[in-house]
Amino acid sequence: MRVLSISLMVGLCWSTTAFAGVSETEAARLGQDLTPMGAEKAGNADGSIPAWSGGLVGVPDGVAFTGGHYPDPFSSDAPLMTVTAANADEHAELLTEGQRAMLNLYPSYKMDVYETRRTCAFPEAVYDATRANAVNGSISDDGQKLSGVALGVPFPMPTSGVELVWNHNLRFRGHKVRRTFASAAPSRGGAFTPIRVQDELVFSYADPTLGSIDELDNISLKYIQETLSPPRRAGQLLLVHETIDPSLADRISWQYTVGRTESAPNVQRTTAVSYDNPQIYSDAMSTADNFDMFSGPPDRYDWELLGKEEKYIAYNSYRLSSPSLTYNDIVLAGHLNQDHVRYERHRVWAVEATLKPTTRHVYSRRTNYFDEDSWNLTSSNLYDARGGIWRMQEAHLMQYYDVPTCFNASDVVYDLIEGRYVVQNLKNEESGIDFAATDLIESQFVPQELRRRITRR
C-alpha cells in the first residue's frame, strides 16, 4: 500500500510525506476492474455511462480516413437532450459552475448532450508503462520531483490532487508531432482575425527508448511555434523547453519578434510564457499556464483531491473539428457555435487548486475536472483575487483512432467579465495534425534553429 500522511488521509492534498508506488497486488487491478489507464471499467448505476470495452482503436469501419483530419464515426448520433438556462436546474449536479454561468449569461448558449461513448484508448506500450509506473513511480513531498516513471500515466491510481496534474501534463499525445492550427479572440461583436501557427513538438517523456524520467535532463517536452498569418505577425518564433522540477529550473523559452531593425536576428530569452503571463495570441484573456488547459509546474497551488463526480464534458469532438466547417461557422459573438459542440456524461476527478499564500497568480483558485479515461483536464472554473468566478475553460476531447491517443482537439477560455473568449487549436481550415513527424530531432530545438529559420527567409 502507498504510505499516506495524516493530512493526506484527511484532506487528500499533497503533504510532507513522499509517495511511493502501489503494491503489485494493487497494480494488478489495471486491466481488470480498472482500465489499463486506471479508470473504472464498469459503467455507472443507471447505465448512462457505459462500461469501457477497449475504446476506439484503428480506423472505424466505413470511415474514409486519409490523415490530418478525422471523420466522425458517430455522425448519425442525435442529441439525447439539450441543456439551456431554462432547464439547467434539472441537470445541476452534472454541470460545473462555469457552465451554469455561461448558460445564465448568454440566452443563445446551450449544451447538446449525446450518448456517452468511452472511445479513449492508447497503445499497448503505454498501458504496459502505466502498469510499471503504478509500482515504480514516486513523487516528492513538495509535488515537484517525479521518479521511476516513463511513457505512461505516472499515477494511474492517484491519491493526491497534484498527481492528477502530472497525469495531465505527462499524458501520452504521441512522440513527435507537427500541427498547423488557428487561434481566435473575437470582439464582443464577433469580429476576429484568425492567427495561424505551425508548431512542432517532441515529447521527450514519450520517447519509447526512455527507461525512466530520471534519465531526462529535467525537460519533458520541446516545442517550436512559428506564426504563419496574419502578415503583421508572420515569422514570429517561439521555442520552449518544458521543465519538470521548477526548483531546478523555470520553463526555458526563447522568442523572435518580427519588425526589429537589428542587423542580426535577435532571438531573446524570455520569461513571458509561464504562469500567469498573458498567453500569446489570447488578447490577454488567457494565461500562459492555460495553454493545453494547464501546462507548466504545479508549484504555485495546493491541489486538493475532492473525489470523483459525473459531469457533462465536451467529448468525441469530431464535428467541431470537421474540415467541412469554416472558422466563421464556429467563432461567434460571446461563445462558440454550440450547434457543433458535443457533450457527453462522463466520470471526472475533481481537484481544487488554491493559491499558496507565499506565491502570486491572477487566479486565486481553480476547480479542475480530469477525465477518468484519459487524464485530460476537461474543464476548469477560474476565480479572481476576490474569489468570484472570472473565467471558464473547456477542452474539446477527441480520440485520434489511428495512433491511438486521446486529447483535446481544441480548447476555449471564456471571460465571463469581459464577455469575450479565446479559442485555440482550431484546425478546420488547416492541414490537420501529423503524428508521424519522424524528421523532428531533439537537437534541433535550440535557439540556433530559430536563427537558421530567420536567415533562410
C-alpha positions in Angstrom: 0.0 0.0 0.0 1.1 3.6 -0.6 2.1 5.3 2.5 -0.1 8.4 3.3 0.4 11.1 5.8 -2.4 12.1 8.2 -3.1 15.3 6.4 -3.5 13.4 3.1 -5.9 11.0 4.6 -8.0 13.8 5.9 -7.8 16.3 3.1 -6.4 14.3 0.1 -3.9 17.1 -0.7 -0.2 16.5 -1.0 1.7 16.8 2.2 5.1 16.3 3.8 5.3 12.6 3.0 6.8 11.3 -0.2 4.5 9.0 -2.1 5.8 5.6 -3.3 4.3 3.3 -5.8 1.4 0.9 -5.1 1.9 -2.8 -4.4 1.9 -5.4 -7.2 -1.4 -6.6 -6.0 -3.0 -3.2 -6.3 -1.4 -2.7 -9.7 -2.9 -6.0 -10.9 -6.3 -4.2 -10.9 -5.2 -2.3 -14.0 -6.8 -4.1 -16.9 -9.2 -6.0 -14.6 -11.8 -3.9 -12.7 -9.8 -0.8 -13.7 -8.9 0.1 -17.3 -5.2 -0.1 -18.2 -5.2 3.7 -17.6 -6.7 3.5 -14.1 -10.4 4.4 -14.8 -13.3 2.4 -13.5 -14.0 -0.2 -16.2 -17.7 -0.6 -15.2 -20.4 1.8 -16.2 -22.4 3.8 -13.7 -25.5 2.8 -11.9 -28.2 3.9 -14.3 -26.3 2.9 -17.4 -25.9 6.5 -18.8 -22.1 5.9 -18.7 -21.3 2.5 -20.3 -18.6 0.1 -19.4 -15.2 0.7 -21.1 -14.7 -2.0 -23.7 -11.3 -1.1 -25.2 -12.0 2.3 -26.7 -11.8 3.2 -30.4 -8.6 1.7 -31.8 -8.0 1.8 -35.5 -9.9 3.5 -38.3 -13.6 2.6 -37.8 -15.4 0.6 -40.5 -17.0 2.8 -43.1 -14.7 5.8 -42.3 -12.6 7.2 -45.1 -9.6 8.4 -43.2 -6.6 9.7 -45.2 -4.7 11.5 -42.4 -4.7 15.0 -41.0 -8.5 15.3 -40.3 -10.6 12.7 -38.5 -14.0 11.8 -39.9 -16.8 11.5 -37.3 -17.6 7.8 -36.7 -20.8 9.0 -34.8 -22.2 11.4 -37.3 -25.6 9.8 -37.2 -26.0 10.3 -33.5 -28.7 12.7 -32.4 -28.7 14.7 -29.1 -30.4 12.9 -26.2 -31.3 16.3 -24.7 -30.4 20.0 -24.8 -29.4 21.9 -21.6 -30.4 25.5 -21.5 -30.8 28.1 -18.8 -34.5 27.1 -18.6 -33.8 23.5 -17.6 -30.3 23.9 -16.0 -31.7 23.2 -12.5 -32.7 19.7 -13.7 -29.1 19.0 -14.5 -27.4 20.9 -11.7 -25.3 18.1 -10.4 -23.9 17.4 -13.9 -22.9 21.0 -14.6 -19.9 22.9 -13.5 -20.2 26.4 -12.0 -18.6 27.8 -15.2 -21.2 26.0 -17.4 -24.0 27.4 -15.3 -22.5 30.9 -15.6 -22.4 30.6 -19.4 -26.0 29.4 -19.5 -27.1 32.3 -17.4 -25.0 34.9 -19.3 -26.0 34.0 -22.9 -29.6 33.1 -23.8 -28.1 31.6 -27.0 -25.8 29.3 -25.1 -26.8 25.6 -24.9 -25.3 22.2 -24.4 -26.4 19.3 -26.7 -25.9 16.1 -24.7 -25.3 12.9 -26.7 -24.9 9.2 -25.9 -21.7 8.6 -23.9 -19.1 6.8 -25.9 -15.9 5.8 -24.0 -13.7 5.9 -27.0 -10.3 6.9 -25.4 -7.6 4.3 -25.9 -3.8 4.2 -26.1 -1.0 1.9 -27.4 -0.2 -1.3 -25.6 3.2 0.1 -24.8 1.6 3.0 -22.9 -0.6 0.5 -21.0 2.5 -1.6 -20.1 4.4 1.5 -19.0 1.4 2.7 -16.9 1.3 -0.6 -15.1 5.1 -0.3 -14.3 4.7 3.3 -13.2 2.0 2.3 -10.7 4.5 0.2 -8.9 7.8 2.1 -9.5 6.7 5.7 -9.6 7.1 8.2 -6.7 6.6 11.9 -6.1 8.4 14.1 -3.7 6.8 15.8 -0.7 6.5 19.1 -2.5 4.9 17.6 -5.6 7.6 18.8 -7.9 10.0 15.8 -8.2 9.0 12.6 -10.0 11.0 9.4 -10.2 10.6 5.9 -11.6 8.1 6.7 -14.4 8.2 6.8 -18.2 5.9 6.9 -21.2 2.7 6.0 -19.5 0.5 7.8 -16.9 2.7 8.4 -13.9 0.0 7.8 -11.3 -2.9 5.6 -12.6 -4.2 5.1 -9.1 -3.9 8.6 -7.7 -4.3 9.6 -4.0 -3.5 13.3 -4.3 -4.5 16.2 -6.4 -1.1 17.0 -7.6 -0.8 13.5 -9.1 -3.7 14.3 -11.3 -1.9 17.4 -12.6 1.1 15.3 -13.5 -1.1 12.7 -15.2 -2.4 15.5 -17.4 0.9 17.2 -18.0 2.6 13.9 -19.0 -0.3 12.2 -20.7 0.5 10.4 -24.0 0.0 12.6 -27.1 2.4 10.8 -29.4 6.2 11.2 -29.6 6.9 13.6 -32.5 4.1 15.8 -33.7 3.6 18.6 -36.2 0.4 20.7 -36.4 -1.0 23.8 -38.1 -3.8 25.5 -36.2 -5.6 28.8 -35.7 -6.5 30.8 -32.6 -9.2 33.4 -32.5 -10.2 36.1 -29.9 -13.4 37.7 -31.3 -14.6 41.1 -30.2 -17.9 41.4 -28.3 -19.5 41.9 -31.7 -17.9 38.7 -33.1 -15.3 40.2 -35.4 -12.0 38.3 -35.4 -8.8 37.7 -37.4 -7.5 34.1 -37.0 -3.9 33.8 -36.1 -2.4 30.8 -37.8 0.6 29.0 -36.5 2.6 25.9 -37.1 4.1 24.1 -34.2 6.4 21.1 -33.7 6.7 19.1 -30.6 9.0 16.3 -29.3 7.5 14.8 -26.2 10.7 13.7 -24.5 8.8 11.8 -21.8 7.1 9.8 -24.5 10.3 8.6 -26.1 9.9 4.8 -26.4 13.5 4.3 -25.6 13.3 6.2 -22.3 13.9 3.9 -19.3 12.8 6.5 -16.7 12.0 10.1 -16.3 15.2 10.2 -14.2 17.2 10.0 -17.4 15.8 13.2 -18.7 17.6 16.5 -18.2 14.6 17.9 -16.4 12.8 18.5 -19.7 9.5 16.7 -20.5 9.0 18.2 -24.0 10.4 20.6 -26.5 8.3 22.9 -28.6 8.8 25.3 -31.6 6.0 27.6 -32.8 6.1 29.8 -35.9 3.4 32.3 -36.8 2.1 32.0 -40.4 -0.5 34.8 -40.5 -1.8 37.5 -40.4 1.1 39.2 -42.3 1.9 41.7 -39.4 2.7 38.7 -37.2 4.0 36.2 -39.7 7.5 35.0 -38.9 7.4 35.3 -35.1 9.0 32.3 -33.4 8.8 30.7 -30.0 10.9 27.9 -28.5 10.1 26.3 -25.2 11.8 23.6 -23.2 9.2 22.4 -20.6 10.9 21.8 -17.3 9.7 19.2 -14.8 11.0 20.4 -11.5 10.8 24.2 -11.2 13.2 24.1 -8.2 15.9 23.2 -10.6 14.9 25.5 -13.5 12.0 27.5 -14.6 10.4 26.9 -18.0 13.1 27.8 -20.6 11.9 29.8 -23.6 13.2 32.0 -26.4 11.3 34.2 -28.9 11.9 36.2 -32.0 9.5 39.0 -32.8 9.3 40.4 -36.4 9.8 44.0 -37.2 13.1 44.6 -35.4 15.8 46.7 -37.0 18.8 44.8 -35.7 21.3 43.6 -38.4 21.4 40.2 -36.8 18.4 38.1 -35.8 17.5 39.0 -32.2 16.5 35.7 -30.6 15.9 36.6 -26.9 15.5 34.5 -23.8 12.0 35.2 -22.3 10.1 34.5 -19.1 6.8 35.8 -20.6 5.4 32.3 -21.5 4.9 30.9 -18.0 2.5 31.0 -15.1 0.0 34.0 -15.3 1.7 36.0 -18.0 -0.9 36.6 -20.8 -0.9 33.7 -23.3 0.4 34.6 -26.7 -2.4 35.5 -29.1 -5.1 35.4 -26.4 -5.7 39.2 -26.3 -5.0 38.9 -22.5 -8.0 36.6 -21.9 -5.9 33.6 -21.0 -2.7 32.9 -19.1 0.4 31.1 -20.3 -0.5 28.2 -18.0 -3.9 27.9 -19.6 -2.2 26.6 -22.7 -3.3 23.0 -23.2 -5.8 23.6 -20.4 -2.9 23.5 -17.8 0.8 23.5 -18.5 3.9 24.1 -16.5 4.7 23.3 -12.9 2.0 23.0 -10.2 4.1 24.6 -7.6 2.1 27.8 -7.0 -1.0 26.0 -5.8 -2.1 23.5 -3.2 -4.1 20.8 -5.0 -6.9 19.1 -3.1 -8.4 15.9 -4.5 -12.2 16.2 -4.0 -13.1 12.8 -5.5 -15.0 11.5 -8.5 -18.1 13.1 -9.9 -20.2 12.8 -13.1 -20.3 15.9 -15.4 -21.2 16.8 -18.9 -18.0 17.4 -20.8 -17.1 18.1 -24.4 -16.2 14.7 -25.9 -15.8 13.0 -29.2 -15.5 16.4 -30.8 -15.2 15.3 -34.4 -18.0 17.6 -35.7 -16.4 20.7 -34.1 -13.1 19.7 -35.8 -14.5 18.9 -39.2 -12.9 20.5 -42.3 -16.4 21.0 -43.6 -16.7 23.9 -41.2 -15.0 27.2 -41.5 -13.8 29.4 -38.7 -16.7 31.7 -39.4 -19.1 28.8 -38.8 -17.5 28.2 -35.4 -16.4 31.6 -33.9 -19.4 33.7 -33.0 -20.0 36.7 -30.7 -20.0 35.7 -27.0 -19.3 32.0 -27.4 -18.6 29.2 -29.9 -21.4 28.0 -32.2 -22.8 25.4 -29.7 -24.6 23.6 -32.6 -21.2 22.0 -33.3 -20.1 21.1 -29.7 -20.9 17.6 -28.5 -21.3 16.9 -24.7 -21.4 13.6 -23.0 -21.8 12.4 -19.4 -18.5 11.1 -18.0 -16.8 10.4 -14.7 -14.2 13.0 -13.8 -11.8 13.6 -11.0 -12.5 16.9 -9.3 -9.4 18.8 -8.0 -9.4 22.2 -6.2 -6.3 24.3 -6.6 -5.8 27.1 -4.0 -3.1 29.7 -4.4 -0.4 29.3 -1.8 -0.1 32.4 0.4 3.6 32.7 -0.5 3.0 32.8 -4.2 1.2 35.0 -6.7 -1.1 34.3 -9.7 -4.1 36.1 -11.2 -6.2 33.1 -10.4 -6.8 32.7 -6.6 -8.5 29.3 -7.1 -9.1 26.8 -9.9 -11.6 24.0 -9.8 -10.4 21.3 -12.3 -12.2 18.3 -13.8 -10.0 15.5 -15.2 -11.5 12.8 -17.5 -11.0 9.4 -15.8 -10.4 7.6 -19.1 -7.6 9.8 -20.5 -6.4 12.1 -17.6 -7.1 15.1 -19.8 -8.1 18.2 -17.9 -11.5 18.7 -19.5 -12.8 21.9 -17.8 -11.9 24.5 -15.2 -13.5 27.2 -13.2 -11.1 30.1 -12.7 -11.5 32.5 -9.9 -10.3 36.1 -9.4 -8.5 37.5 -6.3 -11.8 38.2 -4.5 -12.9 34.6 -5.0 -15.5 35.3 -7.7 -15.7 33.2 -10.8 -13.9 35.0 -13.6 -13.3 32.6 -16.5 -14.5 29.2 -17.6 -12.2 26.9 -19.6 -13.2 23.9 -21.7 -11.4 21.3 -23.7 -12.9 19.5 -26.7 -11.6 15.9 -26.4 -11.3 13.6 -29.4 -9.9 10.1 -30.0 -7.3 10.0 -32.7 -8.1 6.5 -33.5 -5.2 5.7 -35.8 -2.4 6.5 -33.2 -4.3 5.8 -30.9 -4.4 8.6 -28.4 -7.0 10.9 -26.9 -6.6 14.6 -26.0 -8.1 18.0 -26.7 -8.6 18.8 -30.4 -9.3 22.4 -29.4 -10.0 24.4 -26.2 -11.6 27.7 -25.2 -11.4 30.2 -22.3 -14.5 32.2 -21.7 -14.0 35.5 -19.9 -17.3 36.0 -18.0 -16.5 39.6 -17.1 -15.3 40.8 -20.5 -18.0 38.9 -22.4 -15.3 37.6 -24.8 -13.3 34.5 -25.3 -10.3 32.9 -27.0 -10.3 29.6 -28.7 -7.1 27.7 -29.5 -6.1 24.8 -31.8 -8.8 25.1 -34.4 -7.6 23.1 -37.5 -10.7 23.1 -39.7 -9.1 25.2 -42.4 -5.6 23.8 -41.9 -3.9 20.6 -42.9 -4.6 18.9 -39.6 -2.2 17.1 -37.4 0.8 14.8 -38.2 1.7 12.2 -35.6 4.4 10.8 -37.7 6.8 13.8 -37.8 9.8 11.5 -37.6 12.1 14.1 -39.2 12.0 16.1 -35.9 15.2 15.8 -33.9 15.5 17.0 -30.3 18.9 18.6 -31.0 17.1 21.0 -33.4 15.1 22.5 -30.6 17.7 25.2 -29.7 18.0 29.0 -30.2 20.3 28.4 -33.2 17.4 26.7 -35.0 15.3 29.9 -34.7 18.2 31.9 -36.1 18.6 29.5 -39.0 14.9 29.8 -39.8 15.1 33.6 -39.8 18.2 33.7 -42.1 16.7 31.2 -44.6 13.8 33.6 -45.4 
